[in-house]
Amino acid sequence: MDLVKKGNNVDVIVAAQTKEELLFGENLENFAANVHYCTDDGSFGFKGFATDCLRNLLENSTYDYAFVCGPEIMMKGIFDILEDASIPAQYSLERYMKCALGICGQCCVDSEGWRICVEGPVFENDKINQITEFAKYRRDASGVKY
């Protein structure tokens, strides 16, 4: 992690439903000094959602920037918290990408028509704000909305 090597203080929230589902924990501890684990069921670390953990961190800390990835519904909660705190961020969106070249349109988002595989997959706050479908539904591999 370049940010840590350059002397920045980096907090990382690693969240999952259970301890068994946590990813990259030990690897992250080698790079980031402040890894905050949280599980929905409380089986490891903070008991609650990533959004709850972030709210707790913001009570005593300030941040210049955030990088967010994970399920879109969780990213929406994080987005709202960071917007309220005026913290800019980048969000890595997940979509089914069939061609990964921008031809098929499978990964397009409503309102803007951005192709996640071409114009993304990473978007900043101002762009996320323009995506009307953000965290409202998802599409399966055939393109059906859920």
Secondary structure, DSSP 8 states (H G I E B T S, - for coil): -HHHHTT---EEEEEESSGGG--SHHHHHHH-SEEEEEETTSSSSEES-HHHHHHHHHHH---S-EEEES-HHHHHHHHHHHHHTT--EEEE-----SSSSSSS-TTB-TTT--BHHHH-SEEEHHHHTT-TTTTT--B-TT--B-
